[in-house]
Amino acid sequence: PCTECSCSSGKETGKDTSNTKKKENGDRPFVPKIFFGTRTHKQISQITRELKRTAYSSVPMTILSSRDYTCIHPVVSNSGSNRNEMCVELLEGKHGKSCLYYHGVHKLSEHHALQSAHRICQAWDIEDLVSLGKKLRACAYFGARELMLGADIVFCPYNYLLDPQIRENMDISLKGQVVILDEAHNIEDCARESVSYGVTESQLKAAREELDLMVNSNIRQKDHEPLRAVCYSL
């Protein structure tokens, strides 16, 4: 423990150093996670491959990625660009259907816990998780998120760490954690992309028509007129 290491000597004189950092709901000391951010998913594959070759291959880990890479539902995964919307609809049971793979998420965490208990854990990649998810009929997307709770290392693309909305959706808290950014010179571009949004001319025209209708119908004019002015200026 670091409290027994020379690096902490003299800093906590007269205090119980073993209790300096406690979890809010227990007596175990707080151990920070390592969040390892990369530019692309391909780079995550390279890093996990290298991790497997080290003495730390058995360290609990997970990889956060989009449904584009991890969804195994036969209909949703082949739907093209609206995977997120279709997934949410299934989870909400909008059309009387649900996702049986989502209900099997616990199988993935149990499998990894069993491997860890028998000390046969090895670093894995997204493809490995997806393959296991298909075998166990368990959602790899939500499975990876559940594994984050017990993981010491979390691999993910930059935007999962930089974009506040994604952090909130993924329940990522960076307070007190270790963050490593691979090839950090790409951060500026990624940050710009996170706060940028693209719209087509037809979308602008449709928005303008709807705002015209709102203003002409006397519906919250003070709110809609400035928005309409933006659409017209663009």
Legacy VTK file of the C-alpha trace (Angstrom):
# vtk DataFile Version 3.0
C-alpha trace
ASCII
DATASET POLYDATA
POINTS 234 float
0.000 0.000 0.000
1.162 3.520 -0.749
0.584 4.488 2.890
3.466 2.185 3.828
5.692 3.613 1.122
8.338 6.266 1.714
6.490 8.673 -0.568
3.846 9.269 2.111
6.165 9.577 5.090
6.081 12.932 6.855
2.960 14.069 4.997
0.322 12.620 7.298
2.001 13.042 10.688
-0.365 12.393 13.556
-3.070 11.044 11.260
-4.246 7.550 10.471
-2.789 7.255 6.980
-4.587 3.983 6.293
-7.893 5.845 6.383
-6.973 8.895 4.311
-9.090 7.953 1.325
-12.181 5.911 2.021
-15.078 5.073 -0.159
-18.161 6.951 0.901
-20.135 3.794 1.615
-17.494 1.451 2.995
-14.126 0.911 4.635
-12.132 -0.031 1.540
-9.540 2.510 0.401
-10.312 4.368 -2.823
-8.332 3.012 -5.767
-8.401 5.229 -8.868
-9.218 3.796 -12.273
-7.033 4.420 -15.294
-9.000 5.897 -18.210
-6.987 5.377 -21.387
-8.296 7.521 -24.256
-7.375 6.944 -27.899
-8.280 8.570 -31.204
-9.757 5.483 -32.889
-11.129 2.069 -31.964
-8.350 0.482 -34.023
-5.780 1.975 -31.655
-7.590 0.375 -28.719
-7.083 -2.993 -30.431
-3.363 -2.326 -30.718
-3.057 -1.272 -27.074
-4.978 -4.258 -25.687
-2.837 -6.546 -27.826
0.279 -5.055 -26.236
-1.295 -5.237 -22.770
-1.816 -8.954 -23.250
1.938 -9.360 -23.656
2.720 -7.762 -20.292
2.540 -8.928 -16.677
-0.631 -6.834 -16.318
-2.678 -8.881 -18.775
-4.955 -10.179 -15.998
-5.833 -6.724 -14.625
-9.640 -6.114 -14.711
-10.438 -3.977 -17.747
-13.171 -2.915 -20.100
-13.580 -1.116 -23.422
-16.271 1.494 -23.949
-17.448 1.845 -27.529
-20.565 2.633 -29.531
-23.362 0.305 -30.549
-21.878 0.359 -34.052
-19.101 -1.891 -32.752
-20.833 -3.870 -30.001
-24.531 -4.370 -30.793
-25.311 -8.043 -31.448
-29.089 -7.786 -31.933
-29.656 -9.191 -35.460
-32.150 -6.492 -36.479
-30.609 -3.458 -34.778
-27.014 -4.258 -35.756
-28.014 -4.406 -39.438
-30.209 -1.306 -39.361
-27.568 1.167 -40.530
-27.444 4.644 -39.025
-30.317 4.512 -36.505
-28.988 1.807 -34.166
-29.174 4.067 -31.109
-32.824 4.951 -31.697
-33.838 1.343 -32.351
-31.983 0.162 -29.251
-33.739 2.742 -27.045
-37.124 1.774 -28.508
-36.489 -1.889 -27.672
-35.385 -1.058 -24.132
-38.511 1.057 -23.625
-40.710 -1.648 -25.173
-42.422 0.896 -27.426
-43.718 -1.656 -29.934
-44.345 -4.458 -27.479
-40.892 -5.918 -28.116
-37.847 -6.049 -25.875
-34.174 -6.998 -26.270
-33.396 -10.451 -24.883
-29.660 -9.705 -25.215
-29.983 -6.741 -22.836
-31.625 -8.973 -20.226
-28.600 -11.297 -20.436
-26.022 -8.604 -19.640
-25.241 -10.152 -16.248
-23.896 -13.269 -17.997
-20.901 -11.302 -19.308
-19.917 -9.853 -15.924
-20.396 -13.271 -14.282
-18.201 -14.875 -16.934
-15.402 -12.357 -16.346
-15.769 -12.684 -12.564
-15.416 -16.467 -12.891
-12.316 -16.113 -15.054
-10.846 -13.681 -12.548
-11.511 -16.077 -9.665
-9.666 -18.846 -11.488
-6.915 -16.402 -12.497
-7.280 -17.116 -16.198
-8.170 -13.523 -17.176
-6.406 -12.019 -20.161
-6.638 -8.648 -21.838
-9.350 -8.730 -24.503
-10.507 -6.659 -27.464
-13.932 -5.482 -28.676
-14.135 -8.407 -31.098
-13.529 -10.834 -28.221
-16.332 -9.269 -26.176
-18.756 -9.301 -29.123
-17.914 -12.950 -29.838
-18.501 -13.853 -26.180
-21.728 -11.853 -26.155
-23.060 -13.824 -29.135
-22.079 -17.071 -27.458
-23.779 -16.156 -24.161
-26.628 -14.225 -25.868
-25.694 -11.181 -23.806
-25.436 -7.522 -24.895
-21.785 -6.567 -25.381
-22.574 -2.820 -25.353
-24.141 -2.741 -21.896
-21.895 -5.579 -20.737
-18.810 -3.416 -21.292
-20.431 -0.603 -19.295
-21.232 -2.955 -16.420
-17.637 -4.231 -16.378
-16.489 -0.631 -15.850
-17.584 -0.839 -12.198
-14.883 -3.361 -11.307
-12.319 -2.406 -13.938
-8.905 -0.976 -13.095
-8.309 0.124 -16.707
-10.993 1.582 -18.973
-10.162 1.998 -22.670
-12.273 4.360 -24.773
-12.132 6.917 -27.602
-11.246 10.524 -26.683
-14.789 11.839 -26.916
-15.956 9.576 -24.092
-13.700 11.596 -21.790
-13.989 15.041 -23.406
-17.697 15.298 -24.179
-19.709 16.103 -21.007
-22.906 14.634 -22.461
-21.255 11.298 -23.289
-19.598 11.208 -19.865
-22.991 11.678 -18.243
-24.697 9.063 -20.431
-21.934 6.543 -19.752
-21.795 7.319 -15.996
-18.118 8.268 -16.227
-16.732 10.253 -13.313
-13.134 11.430 -13.755
-12.799 12.954 -10.291
-9.764 11.445 -8.580
-9.072 9.104 -11.514
-5.999 8.731 -13.724
-6.472 9.877 -17.333
-4.049 8.942 -20.108
-4.522 10.408 -23.583
-2.687 8.574 -26.338
-1.385 10.817 -29.142
-2.734 13.864 -27.322
-1.893 16.214 -30.216
-5.217 15.066 -31.718
-7.193 16.419 -28.762
-7.871 19.830 -30.335
-9.610 18.325 -33.360
-11.594 15.952 -31.161
-12.667 18.799 -28.852
-13.851 20.839 -31.856
-15.835 17.880 -33.168
-17.481 17.368 -29.765
-18.983 20.866 -29.829
-19.724 20.976 -33.566
-22.853 19.904 -35.376
-23.673 19.560 -39.044
-27.036 20.339 -40.647
-28.205 20.126 -44.246
-29.910 22.878 -46.217
-33.154 20.885 -46.292
-33.079 20.569 -42.489
-32.639 24.339 -42.172
-35.565 24.970 -44.532
-37.780 22.548 -42.602
-36.841 24.226 -39.313
-37.547 27.658 -40.800
-40.995 26.556 -41.988
-41.876 25.145 -38.572
-40.685 28.318 -36.850
-42.700 30.443 -39.315
-45.762 28.419 -38.338
-45.074 28.925 -34.632
-44.553 32.696 -34.958
-47.580 33.201 -37.243
-49.724 31.130 -34.883
-48.681 33.338 -31.943
-47.060 30.428 -30.100
-44.229 31.582 -27.809
-43.155 34.269 -30.262
-40.381 35.615 -28.014
-38.691 32.205 -28.068
-39.269 31.331 -31.709
-38.511 34.628 -33.448
-34.765 34.664 -32.561
-34.458 31.046 -33.705
-36.230 31.866 -36.961
-33.849 34.806 -37.485
-30.876 32.429 -37.131
-32.338 30.050 -39.720
-32.963 32.893 -42.162
-29.438 34.302 -41.675
-27.886 30.905 -42.385
LINES 1 235
234 0 1 2 3 4 5 6 7 8 9 10 11 12 13 14 15 16 17 18 19 20 21 22 23 24 25 26 27 28 29 30 31 32 33 34 35 36 37 38 39 40 41 42 43 44 45 46 47 48 49 50 51 52 53 54 55 56 57 58 59 60 61 62 63 64 65 66 67 68 69 70 71 72 73 74 75 76 77 78 79 80 81 82 83 84 85 86 87 88 89 90 91 92 93 94 95 96 97 98 99 100 101 102 103 104 105 106 107 108 109 110 111 112 113 114 115 116 117 118 119 120 121 122 123 124 125 126 127 128 129 130 131 132 133 134 135 136 137 138 139 140 141 142 143 144 145 146 147 148 149 150 151 152 153 154 155 156 157 158 159 160 161 162 163 164 165 166 167 168 169 170 171 172 173 174 175 176 177 178 179 180 181 182 183 184 185 186 187 188 189 190 191 192 193 194 195 196 197 198 199 200 201 202 203 204 205 206 207 208 209 210 211 212 213 214 215 216 217 218 219 220 221 222 223 224 225 226 227 228 229 230 231 232 233
